[in-house]
Each structure stands twice: as structure tokens, then as C-alpha cells.
Amino acid sequence: MNGYGINEALDALGLSKSNKGTCTGKKWLQSVSNQAISSYSPVDGALIGKVSITSNQDYESVVNSAVTAFKEWRLLPAPERGEMVRQFGNKLRSYKESLGKLLSYEMGKSYQEGLGEVQEMIDICDFAVGLSRQLNGMTMHSERPGHRMYDQYHPLGVVGIISAFNFPVAVWAWNTALAWVCGNVCVWKPSEKTPLCAVACQQIMSEVLQENDLPEGICTLVNGDAEVGEWMTNDKRISLISATGSTRMGRTVGATVAKRFGKSILELGGNNAMIVTPDADIEMMIIGAVFGAVGTAGQRCTSTRRLIIHESIYDTLKEKLVAAYQQLRIGNPLDEKNHVGPLIDKAAVEIYNKALEAVDEVGGTIIVEGGVLNGDGYESGCYVKPAIAEAKNHYAIVQQETFAPILYLLKYSSLDEAIEIQNDVPQGLSSAIMTTNLREAEQFLSHAGSDCGIANVNIGTSGAEIGGAFGGEKETGGGRESGSDAWKSYMRRQTNTINYSAELPLAQGIKFDL
């Protein structure tokens, strides 16, 4: 892969000659277990590198470092914390190409998407820098004379972040940038499928900590499988767990953290639909639907899974979609001529195959054939063909999220029916409607419309900007990250009442005389 600059990227990020995996902030720990995660690229099946697995002893060192750092970090004025985040964002700008290439090679998404993910990190840093001067509370009028009331927000402490492979760095940045300016410190457990991306980010952040003589523990890293995640979710020293992954994982994490009265932000599965009305701009819709379905090889939580099309334009759109899929180029994601890269690993390929088999078993009709690609350029065994199937919304396979490029076509006759179909799944992350009809758009966005955390008009289901809060309802978990007022999730609210009078009146007019 050196022709695409991967070796140079690894060198630039300090990953070529190391077996790192656990970091207390500026110090990399040598694992006592000698166990390692081997990271293989889905692009060509080659071993990229190894990352040491965090032992329980190392984990204790990391969390203790974070607890100690919090006591100092929380005392810095928020704008000073924002200055550190600004410097991190500038570091990301200088490493953007190298990190984008590593991301593309280790995860399998296109190089353009890799660069876009790093840009998303930069954007959230910019957002957080501004936020560091706007962590405002609210002033209320007291019912008692000579009293003032207001609320304010304080940092929680240690924030634990468990991220998924499909966005190996951006979702971490969403959480950490906000958590840092709010006065928290962070412990990050990345996906074991993309550990080198995390090590690279920790390397970059370590530079900022060293250059500013900041303490260990502000930004820390642990690596491993579900066992390391269990240490975090059971750890009372970690005030908040932000976890991204499957609904199954979220149920376990949410219950475990709630049992110890901790807080959690859950970003779980999506089963996203786009409704297409007769008043849609068809060319716009084709681009949005195809990218939504095949971008990142269908491995986004916001990927378009279902296309709900009005019966009057159904056959026409089906033909256009089939024609568009025939133009897709599948191959090395670092080659910018290609549209679709590989799935993350062979286990994902097996899930893809089983989903297509399930479509056949329930009576669905596959109109764009799927299949695994083999031969020159596909040696990793992780490349599959994006598929389209005609189906019914109640089919079990349609009701579940399949992390692969499979798009289901569904037919409707009225907008009320289309919205009902869209909402009739367990998940509630992202949704979209394609229409130039104002009434249809407003109905879709109304109380009786989409039940998802994200509802778009005339754009696809994927491609969220950091300015808005990201998250969904139902089995998607209810968490919110990134923009808007999502920062409040990383802080504890405190109501303050100040009596500046010479009397002590009680609330509600209660009399208590001595």
C-alpha cells in the first residue's frame, strides 16, 4: 500500500515502530500482559500494526491518573481549557492527510470520507472553543423578597468514551472536545477493530499536553475487548459513559451504569428511511439515496436502509436506482475513483450474506444482486456488491439494522401511510423526506411526523453537521452528542438561591417562629 502513502502516514503519526495501547496522557505504559490486538486492513488484508491490550493493573493507573488530573483541570477557567482544544484542532489540521489515510486504510471507508471525518474533528474543536465562553446558566426570579435564584453547571469528573469502528475518531472527538471545555477529563476505549486510529489521536493530543505542561490524565487511552468496557461501565469513578455501538451493547451498558446511578449517553442502532413523494426532485433524490445507502459501505448508523416511494413513481425510480447502482465502482478506498470500499471484516461479510438469504426466505425480491467480490484487488475478502431488494416493512430482516450496503424499497399510497411505515421500526435515529411540497415537508416535521432524533428535508439520512445535536430515540438510545446544547450532558446542574436580605422568609409562605 505504499503507493498510496500509507507508510509515510504511519511514520508521520508515530506508529511505525511502536506497540502502544495504553496511555495515561503523556506516558505510554508497557503492558504487563504482553497481549496485543492485531489490526488488519480490510482494504488488502495486510497487517498494519499491533496495539497492546490494557491490563487491569494498567487500567487502574489510567483511571487514577484521570481522577487526579480532574482536580486540577476543573479549576482552570473554561476559556483556558478551550485554548487547549484550539491547539488540538490546529494539530489535527497539520495531520489531516496522514490521519485521513490511516483511517481509510484501517476502517475501509473512502479517502474522501476519511478526510471528512478528520475535518469533523476539527469542526467540533472549533465549536468547543466558542462554547468555552458560553457555558451559561439561567437566572430566575425568587418568590421571596431579597432573594436571587440562578442555576449553573459544573463538570462531572471522569468521562468514559466507548466508540465504534465505523467512525473511529470523529465520535470520540465529539465527546472529548465538549467534555474538556466543560472541565472533565476523558478515558477512551476505541473499537478493537480500529485501534491504530485511536493511538494516533492520543499521540497528537499528547503533544498538546506536553507543550502546555498540562498534567497526566486529561486525555487517556485504554485498549481491549468487551472486558475493558465492562471495567469502565462498572467503575464508580467514571461519572459518565458515552457509548456508541449496537442496541444489544447499549442495553447492557445502560443497565450497568444506571445500576450504580451513573450517567450515560447511548448512540445505538439506526434503521433509517427516506420518503420520496411525487413532488420530489428526482435527480437530487437519487444522489442522496445512493450515497446514503452505499457510503462507508453501508456501515454508518445513519445509512439509508429503507426507501419509501410513492406508488405513482415507484417503477420509474426503481429503474433509475438500478441504473445508478450499475455505475458504482467498488475497490480500494484510497483510490478516489472508487465509490465503495470494503466491509470492516469477514464477520461483517457473513452478516451481509445472511441478510440477503433472509430476504429470499421471506419472499422479498432482489433487484440488484449482491455477492462477495474475489480476485485481483479484492484479496481481503471484505468487498461486497451493494444490493437492492423489494420488501415489506414488517419483514424481520427489514426491522433490524444490517451494517452493510443493502437497500430495501417499500411502496406507499398516502403520506400518512409513508410516515407510519417509516416510524414502524424499533430504531429512531435519522429520517428524510424528498419533496418540494411545503405541506408535505411540514407534516413530516410535525408532532405527527417522523419520530426520529434527526429529520431532514431534501437531504439524505447521513451526513450530520456538528452544529446540531446528534442522536435518536427508541432503541437508538436517546443520547445527544456534538452541537446545540448537548454540552449539558457532560455537566451537573446546580440551583443556587442567595438571600441578601436581613430576614429569613420561607418558601410557600410557611411560618416557623422560634
Order of alpha helices (4+ residues) and beta strands (2+ residues): alpha-beta-beta-alpha-alpha-alpha-beta-beta-beta-alpha-beta-alpha-beta-alpha-beta-alpha-beta-beta-alpha-beta-alpha-alpha-beta-beta-alpha-beta-alpha-beta-beta-alpha-beta-beta-beta-beta-beta
